[in-house]
């Protein structure tokens, strides 16, 4: 199965085949003097990623760096497996997430509680990485890609408190993780990514506006793929995020519980219409960008900023 797409300038998109689905979570190889993998995908995706890197000529001793935008398990769940397969690679992550890669016990236990059997179907367990191989970034940092090329990292919270954006000095590409939401390439739609416990509207909007100010020629979404209509997509993502927050605020004012709030948001959100040749696509995008988790994350933020409301329920979220 084809998993590699060349994006130019020695950048390659790797379809991690998360949960067996095509086009749901991407990793990216920047191939050069110091090859760098951006995002690993899940632990269950690690064999696919390793095979894809081998097909691109990156063997066990070749990969220099693995960098993740944040530690949610669809982005960083494969870090331990990839680190074991590429023993010379450093693992780069924001300092707020570094300890969870070294000792993922709490993260993995929490994920099993939330997802139950689905954890073993979609994610697998994050394996620990030797602390000496983990490089913890501050709010800014530089990753050496060799030949004068760098990835410049900047703090981009809102989706998660340990989220960074990554800017390629050579191409201008901006790796945005989940900070600009989820992009559906089949329809060019954008959906919010607002899981608990870290979602913060003000920080998320500030991160998107920072990306807009950077004005990259291309955004590389982990979900999913390259976007060149950068300003337009960021504007739509911001507007959609605000719309979802207003819907949840309305549900709370109407004293709705979580289930009814989720139903209301689903009813008011246009159904994703995708090509017939991909009948599982609607399921996969709902799996990735769960309405229930998004509503729960927004409600939790509203609890913090506006006081407890009535939209409540157990929709904890640790992976996306």
N, C-alpha and C positions, 0 to 999 in steps of 0.2 A: 504494500500500500504506500502510495506516495505521501511523504510527510514533510518534504523540504520544498520551500519556494524561495527562489533567489529574488531579493529586493534591491539589488544593486549595491555597488560600493562595498563588496565583501560582507554584506548583511544578508542573513538567511533566516526566514521564518520557519520554525519547526512546529508542526502540529503534534501536540503531545498525546492526542487521541484520548483525552480524559473520559473515563467511563465508557470507552469504546466509541465515543462520538467524534466525528470529524468537525473541525472548525469551532471548538468551544474554548480551548485554552492554548495559547501559543507561547513558546519560548523563542528566543532569538540568539543566533550566533553572530558575533562580530569577529570575522576571521582576519587575522593579521599577524603581526610579529608576536603578539601576546593574545591568543584567542580568548574570547570572553563570551560566556553564556549568560544571557539575561533571562531570568525566570527558569525554574526547573520543571514546573508542573507538579503533579502529585507524585507520591511514592510509587503508585502503581504505573505511572507513566514513565518512570526512569528507564526501563529497558528500551522503550521507543526512542527516548531522547538520546540514549547512548548509541543506539544503532544509527540514528540520524547523524550524530556527530561523526561517527566512523565513516559514514558515506561521504561526509564533507572533508575527510582527511584528517580529522582530529582524533588522535589515538590517546591511550591512557596517560602518556607523559606529555601531551601537547597542550591541554587546556590550562590556561594560566589563572583564570578568574571565573568565579560564579558569583553573580550579583542578583539579588532579589529586591523588587520594589517594596515588598512587605512580606510578612511571614505567614499569611493565611495559606492553608494547606493546598489550595489549587495553584498557588504561585511558588511556594517554597517547600511543599511536602516531600519533594524528591531530593532536597539538599543533601541529606545524609548518604543516600545511595549514590548520588553523583560524586560527592566528595570521595567516597570509597573507590569508585571506578576511575577517578582522576586524581591520584594522590598528590600531585604537585599543585593543584589548584587552590588558591585562596578563596574563601567564602566571604562576601561583602554584604553587609546589611546595616540598617540604621541601628544605632546604639540601643534604642528602646526594645528592639527585637532580638538582639544578639544572644541573650541568655537562653532564650527559648530554642535556639538552634543547638546550643551546647547541651542543654538538658530539656528535651521536649516533653518530659513526663506529664506535666500539668496540662499542656496544650493538647496532647494526644488523649489523655483521660477525659478532658472536657469534650473533645470532639466525639469520642465514643458515646458519652452520655447524651449528646444532642442528636447525633445521627443514627445511633444504633447500628443495625445491619448495613445501612447504606454506607457507613464509614468504610467497610471492607469491600464494597462494590465500587465506590467512586474514588476513594482517597488512599487508603492504606496508611500505615503508621510512619510518621516522620522519625528517622533514625538520628541519633546524636552525632554531632560533628566535634572533633577535637578542638578545644578552645584555642589552641595555638594557631589553628588555621582560619579562625574567624576574625575578620577585620571589621570593627565597629565604627561606623561613620557618625560624625556629628551632624548638625543641620546642613552643613555643606561639606563636600569632599571631592576628591579627584581620583579616578581609577585609570591607571596607566595601561593603554592598549598597545603600546609600542609604536615606533616610527613617528613619534610626535602626536599621535592620536590619543585622545582621552575621552572618558565619560565623566562629565561633571554632574555630581549629585546635588540635589537641593531638597529640603524638607517640604513635603506635600501632604500634610495631614488632612483629616476630614473624613475620609473613608476609614482610615486606621491611624492610630497615634504614632505608628512607626513606619509610615509610608514615605518613600522618596520618589522623586522624578529623576530621570537620567537623560542628559543631553550629550549627544555625540558631537565632538568638536569638528569632526571631518564632514559629516553629512548634514548636521543640524537636526537630525532625527531626535524626537523627544519620546522616550519610553515612559508611558503615563500610568502603567499598572491599572489600578481601578480608580485613580483619582479623578478621572473625567467620566466615570460610569462605565457602562457596558455598551459596546458598539456592535450592532447586528449587521454584518456586511451584506447579507442577502437583501436587506430592505433599507439599509442606511439609517435605521432607527437607533436612538440612544435610550437606554434605561438607567435609572439611578442604581447605585450600589451603596446602600445605606444600612448595613447590618449593625446590630449591637455587638459589642458594647461601646465602640469608639466613635460611631458616627457623630459628626458635629457640622451642622449646616454652615455656620459662619466660616469655619476653617475650610470646609470643602469648597465653598464659593471663592475664598481667598486663593486656594490652590489653583483652581481653574483660571482665575484672573491672572495669576502669575504665569501660567502656561500661555495665556493669550498675549501677555506682554512680551514673553520670550519670542513669540511669533515664529515657531519652527515651520519649516516647509512640510513636515510630515509628523503626524502622531502615530506611534506604534502601540496599539491597544493589545494588552494581554488577552482580552476578550473583545473583538478579535481582529487583529491584523492592521494593515496600514491605512491611514486616512490622509488625504491631501487637502480636503476642504476644511482646514483646521479651524479657522475663525468661525465658520458657520456651524460646524459640529460642536465646538465648545459652547457657542451661544445657545444651541438647542439643548445641550446637556444641562446647562445652567437653568434654562427655563423649565425643563422637565423636572429637575430636582425641586425647584421651588413649587411647582404645581403639586407634586406628591406631598410635600410638607403641608401645603394648604389643605389637601384632602384629608390628611391624617388629623390636622388641627380641627377641621370641621367634624370629623368622626368623634373626636374627644368631646367637642362641645355638645354633641348629640348623645353623649353618655354611652357610646357604643363600646362593647368589648372587642377584643382583638379579632375574633373570628368575623364579626359583623363589619369591622373596619376594613379587613382584608377583602371581604366580599364587595364592599362599596368601591374600594380602589380598583379591584379587578373589573367591575362593571363599567367604571368610568375610563378605564385605560383601553385604548383600541387593541383588539386581539392582533397578535403578530401574525401576519399573513406571509407564508413562505412557500417556495416552489413545491409542487407536488412530488418532485423527485426526492425530497428529503422529508418524509412524513414524520420523522422523530424530532424534527428541528424545534418545533414549538415546545415539546417536552424538555429538550435539552436546555433551551434558554430559560425556561421556568425553573429548571433544576439549578442552573447557574445563578440566576438573578431572581431568587424567590420573592414573590410579592409579600408573603408572610414575614420573612426576615427583614425586608425593607421597611414594612410598616412598623414592625417591632422596634427597629433601630431608630426610626424617626420619633416614635412615641417615647422612647427612652430619652432621647435628646430633649423633647418637649417637657418631660418630667423634670429634667435638670434646669431648664431655662425658664419655664413658665409654671412650674409646680405640678404635682401629681394629677394625672387625668384618669379617665375611666377606660381608655383603650389599653387593656392589659392582657397578659397571657404569656405562655412559655414558648418563645420562639428564639431562644438563644442561638447565637451564630458565631462560629469560630473559624470558618474555613475560607470564606470568599473574600 
